[in-house]
Amino acid sequence: MNSKIAKIIIHTDTVSSFFDRAKRAAQKSDLGQSFEGLDTISFEDSREMFNTLSELDKPIKQVE
């Protein structure tokens, strides 16, 4: 098992900002550049984010 701690950002965001970040990530990948080692989970609606996170009844597990 990997002992590194996952860095996850969870926030609300607009669809436009989501696609801007995705485009920058694709360009970085095309150039062969590495990523920062963090994952981002974006929700457009803060109520949806709250409901989704509230429904988690156990910690998120790392899948290998």
C-alpha distance (Angstrom), angle and dihedral (degrees) to the residues before:
residue distance angle dihedral
M1 . . .
N2 3.79 . .
S3 3.80 110.9 .
K4 3.81 94.1 -155.6
I5 3.78 115.2 114.0
A6 3.78 112.9 -123.0
K7 3.79 115.1 -122.6
I8 3.77 110.2 -144.0
I9 3.78 127.8 176.4
I10 3.80 115.9 -159.7
H11 3.79 117.2 -172.7
T12 3.78 147.5 131.7
D13 3.77 118.3 -94.8
T14 3.78 143.1 160.8
V15 3.78 122.8 -96.9
S16 3.80 89.2 -118.0
S17 3.82 92.8 55.4
F18 3.80 90.7 46.4
F19 3.80 91.5 55.7
D20 3.82 91.9 43.7
R21 3.83 89.4 56.6
A22 3.80 91.2 45.4
K23 3.81 90.8 51.5
R24 3.83 91.8 50.2
A25 3.81 90.0 48.7
A26 3.81 91.3 50.7
Q27 3.81 91.1 49.4
K28 3.80 90.2 49.6
S29 3.79 89.8 50.7
D30 3.81 91.8 48.3
L31 3.81 88.7 54.5
G32 3.80 91.5 49.8
Q33 3.79 92.8 -116.3
S34 3.78 121.0 151.3
F35 3.77 125.6 -115.4
E36 3.79 127.3 -119.8
G37 3.79 95.6 -110.5
L38 3.77 97.7 -112.5
D39 3.77 133.8 112.7
T40 3.78 125.6 -141.9
I41 3.77 125.3 -153.5
S42 3.80 112.4 -167.8
F43 3.77 129.5 -167.2
E44 3.77 124.0 -169.4
D45 3.80 92.5 -154.7
S46 3.81 121.2 49.7
R47 3.83 91.4 -151.5
E48 3.80 90.1 55.4
M49 3.81 89.8 49.9
F50 3.80 91.7 50.0
N51 3.81 93.1 46.6
T52 3.79 93.0 47.5
L53 3.79 94.3 48.1
S54 3.81 92.0 43.5
E55 3.80 91.1 55.9
L56 3.80 92.9 60.2
D57 3.79 104.3 106.7
K58 3.78 95.8 -179.7
P59 3.79 136.8 28.1
I60 3.78 118.9 -79.2
K61 3.81 109.2 -101.4
Q62 3.76 125.7 -143.6
V63 3.79 111.7 -115.3
E64 3.77 114.6 -144.9
